[in-house]
Amino acid sequence: MSLTELVEVGVRCLQTHGVLLDSVAAATPPADRTALDTAAAGMLGAALPGVPDAGPHDPRLRLFVPHALALLRHVTDPATMGEALAVATRLSTALHRTGDYLSAWETARAAADSAGPALGTEHRLVLAARSRAGRSLFRLGRYEEAERLLRGVRTAQERLFGAVDPDSLDTSHGLQLVLGNLGRRDEALALLRSVVAGRRSALGPDHPLTLRSRASLLATLSAEELAAEQLAAEEGAIEEGDALLSLPEQCVTRLGPDHTVTLGARHNHARALFVLGRFTEAEEEIGQVAEGYRRRFGPEYPIALAARQLLARIRAALGDRDSAVELMTDVVTRRERDLGRDHPFTMASAELLGALRTG
């Protein structure tokens, strides 16, 4: 059965369950109600991607939200509630990775609120749902709220599960993004380096999450730090597999050329080349990445716009200001339409466009 057929079956089953749940729940014996809830959670989970990946907006995902939340409100069995919460968090992740950040935040927040009183506010799955909500708050431009939420979740996770637990590291990766966008670059870099070390230890050097965090270093390091990395690699002071500027090739070898992490590593590598003043190389790489994003995700997708913004900066550095202004005008228009004029991403893009226009 194809994914589309599976989604359609899941929607029909969940719609039936949602219609019947309120009316029959009171008359259903507890054992049978648990079986009904477990079956509903299983059908919902089967209709969602097992590991949500970045992709174009999918309006069908929103159809599952009211059913996932209704299920959590009705479940009484703790084990079934945990299963239903895990599915709701996966749904939030899928929404987030298709760019629907508002729905992702609302889903994760409501799911954690529903399950928290029964499972406990420090239950692993409740904390994971709140961590997911914090990641979406960041993408919504609500940085201060995201920092408070993610920092609180991370503190609890590290106390309960340890600093190198995968959930703790996932929250830490999200928190360093927030700190970087709040202008606290040194704090963000220190946290990111600890995430890289933790993921390497817990998951191994070739795990996609390890490679993703290493790729984030390419988007964080200064020109001086990148130059030092390059010099250390040339002098053999670091292992070939640890050379940061060769990370895209490592990702191609370990994950394949079309993997989302590989595309992200190439994007950040182009940024590193730009910072190092290697503009021609940077333009070639980010041009290929931007086209890959456009084909895969569509022109409105957030990281597609980020790639086009970097391309505009590189074109300006190469002296092609007209092309840079044209690119940034399109980016600003699309971000205003999708995020609003007051979103930090939109405001930053508009500021860059103004700078390009004035030379």
ROVEX-43724 format. One record per residue (C-alpha): z, y, x. Coordinates in steps of 0.5 Angstrom, whole numbers, plus 500, padded with zeros to 3 digits. Example, Ala and Ser with C-alpha at 12.3 -4.5 7.8 and 13.67 -1.06 7.14 Angstrom:
    Z    Y    X
  516  491  525
  514  498  527
// end
This chain:
    Z    Y    X
  500  500  500
  498  507  503
  503  512  504
  500  516  498
  501  510  493
  508  509  496
  510  516  494
  507  516  487
  510  510  486
  517  513  488
  516  519  484
  515  515  478
  521  510  479
  525  516  481
  523  520  475
  525  514  470
  532  514  474
  533  521  473
  532  521  466
  536  515  464
  541  516  469
  546  521  465
  545  517  459
  546  510  461
  551  512  467
  557  512  462
  556  506  459
  554  502  465
  559  497  468
  561  500  475
  558  494  479
  551  495  475
  551  502  476
  552  501  484
  546  496  484
  542  502  480
  544  507  485
  543  503  491
  536  501  488
  534  508  487
  536  510  494
  532  505  497
  526  507  493
  527  514  495
  528  512  502
  521  508  502
  517  514  499
  519  518  505
  517  518  512
  521  513  516
  521  518  522
  519  525  519
  514  528  524
  511  535  524
  505  536  519
  502  541  514
  506  543  508
  506  537  503
  508  540  496
  510  533  494
  516  532  498
  519  538  493
  519  533  488
  524  528  491
  529  534  492
  532  534  485
  532  526  484
  536  526  491
  541  531  489
  542  528  482
  543  521  485
  549  524  490
  552  527  484
  553  520  480
  554  515  486
  561  513  486
  561  507  491
  562  510  498
  557  506  502
  551  507  497
  553  515  497
  552  514  505
  546  511  504
  544  516  499
  546  522  503
  542  519  509
  536  519  505
  537  526  503
  538  529  510
  531  525  512
  528  529  506
  531  535  509
  528  534  515
  521  532  513
  521  539  509
  523  542  515
  518  539  519
  512  541  514
  515  548  515
  518  549  508
  525  551  511
  528  554  505
  527  547  501
  530  544  507
  536  548  508
  538  548  500
  537  540  500
  541  539  506
  547  544  504
  547  541  497
  547  534  499
  553  535  504
  557  539  499
  556  533  494
  558  528  499
  563  532  503
  569  531  498
  568  523  497
  566  521  504
  570  527  508
  568  533  511
  568  530  518
  564  524  516
  558  523  521
  553  523  515
  556  529  512
  556  533  519
  549  531  520
  547  534  514
  550  540  515
  547  540  522
  540  540  519
  542  545  514
  544  550  521
  537  548  524
  533  551  517
  538  557  517
  535  558  524
  528  558  522
  529  562  516
  531  568  521
  539  567  519
  541  567  526
  548  569  525
  550  564  520
  546  558  524
  550  559  530
  557  559  526
  555  553  522
  552  549  528
  557  551  533
  563  548  528
  559  542  527
  558  541  534
  565  542  536
  567  537  530
  562  532  533
  564  532  540
  571  531  538
  570  525  534
  564  522  537
  563  525  544
  559  530  548
  553  525  549
  553  522  542
  546  523  539
  548  527  533
  552  532  538
  546  533  542
  542  534  537
  546  539  534
  547  542  541
  539  543  542
  539  546  535
  544  551  537
  541  553  544
  535  555  540
  539  560  536
  543  563  542
  536  564  546
  534  568  540
  540  572  539
  539  574  546
  544  570  550
  539  567  554
  544  564  560
  549  561  555
  543  558  551
  540  555  558
  546  552  560
  547  549  554
  540  546  554
  541  543  561
  547  539  558
  543  537  553
  537  534  558
  542  531  562
  546  528  556
  539  525  553
  537  523  559
  544  519  560
  544  516  553
  537  515  551
  533  515  557
  528  519  561
  522  517  557
  525  518  550
  521  523  546
  528  527  545
  529  527  552
  522  530  553
  522  535  548
  529  538  551
  526  538  558
  519  541  555
  524  547  552
  526  548  559
  519  551  560
  520  556  554
  526  558  557
  526  559  565
  524  565  568
  519  566  573
  523  566  579
  526  559  576
  520  556  575
  517  558  582
  523  555  585
  522  549  581
  515  549  583
  517  550  590
  522  544  590
  516  539  587
  512  541  592
  517  540  598
  519  533  595
  526  536  594
  526  533  587
  523  526  584
  515  526  582
  518  524  575
  523  530  574
  517  536  576
  518  540  570
  511  543  571
  508  536  571
  511  535  564
  505  535  560
  502  529  564
  508  525  563
  508  526  556
  501  524  555
  503  518  559
  509  516  556
  507  518  549
  500  519  548
  496  526  548
  496  527  540
  504  526  540
  508  532  537
  512  532  543
  506  532  548
  503  538  544
  509  542  544
  510  541  552
  503  543  553
  505  549  549
  511  551  553
  507  549  559
  502  555  558
  508  559  557
  510  558  564
  503  559  567
  503  565  563
  510  567  566
  508  565  573
  502  570  572
  497  564  572
  493  567  566
  486  564  567
  490  557  567
  494  559  561
  489  561  557
  485  555  557
  491  551  556
  494  555  550
  487  555  547
  486  548  547
  493  547  544
  492  553  539
  486  549  536
  489  542  536
  495  545  532
  490  549  527
  486  542  526
  493  538  525
  497  543  521
  493  548  519
  493  556  521
  499  558  517
  504  553  520
  509  556  524
  508  553  531
  500  554  530
  502  562  529
  506  562  535
  501  559  540
  496  564  537
  501  569  539
  502  567  546
  494  567  547
  494  574  545
  499  576  550
  495  572  555
  488  575  553
  492  582  554
  494  580  561
  487  578  562
  484  585  560
  481  583  553
  486  588  549
  481  588  543
  481  580  542
  489  580  543
  489  586  538
  485  581  533
  489  575  534
  496  579  533
  493  582  527
  492  575  524
  499  573  526
  502  579  523
  499  578  517
  500  571  516
  507  571  518
  509  577  513
  506  573  507
  510  567  509
  516  569  512
  517  577  509
  517  583  513
  524  583  515
  524  576  518
  525  576  526
  519  573  528
  515  577  523
  518  583  526
  517  581  534
  510  580  532
  509  587  529
  512  590  535
  508  586  540
  502  588  536
  504  595  536
  505  595  544
  498  592  544
  495  597  540
  498  603  544
  496  599  551
// end
